[in-house]
């Protein structure tokens, strides 16, 4: 089984900022989310994370034999000059172009098509291993959406038609000839009493 996990919340996520290659830590809720999702999944055979702190911190919560592996291909989309800015500050014309053109690249950033290509390769490389073992990848919102497109065998435009909650889980079966989506956007609730 290939389990794709979005990292827990950061302060930037809570503030509604575009968060690409900036590297904040998890906030208190994010740390609790990481612990809750790791406990819900249980022991796994292999954990892979993006190189950014928020994914490494989420991955560290998992019970795994051996070290967490780092794979650059699972890093978040590079938002270029929009990184760290509120979404409302992105001009409407830019959003329209971004949503209609998978090759659109924000100034200094990366296109959805480029991200989709690297995530598909990373997922392909895990497919055989995930047929025999439980493999967890801790990544970001855009790579989760790209992995969804890979699992469904559809284009990257699905990114604009899906929502991914922080610390959510997607399960992809890998025992057949092609990936099989088992679940999407599973969330383990962190109770308010747990936030004291």
MOZI-V245122 format. One line per field, one symbol per residue. ss: DSSP state (h for helix, s for strand, l for the rest). psi: psi as a letter, one per 20 degrees, with the letter a starting at -180 (. if undefined). burial: 1 if it has 16 or more other ideal C-beta (glycine too) atoms within 10 Angstrom, else 0. A space follows every 50 residues. Layout:
ss: ???
psi: ???
burial: ???
//
This chain:
ss: lssssslllshhhhllsllllllllslhhhhhhhhhhhhhhllslssssl llhhhhhhhllllsllllsslhhhlllllhhhlllshhhllhhhhhhhhh llllslllllshhhhhhhhhhhhhhhhhhhhhllssssslhhhhhhhhhh hhlllhhhhhhllllllssssssllllllssssssssllllhhhhl
psi: pooppqrrqrhhghikqpneiqlqrqagghhhgggghghhhaqrhppqqr iqghhhhghiiqoqpaqpqpohijqqpojciipjqqhiipqhhggggghi oiipoqpjbqqhggghghgggggghigggihhropppobrgghghhhggg hikrriihhijqpoqqkrpppopjiahrqophqpkppopoqhhij.
burial: 11111111110110001111110101101111111111001001011111 01111111111101000100101111111001100000010000000100 01000100111111110111011001000100011111111111111111 1000010010000101111111110000100101010001000000
//
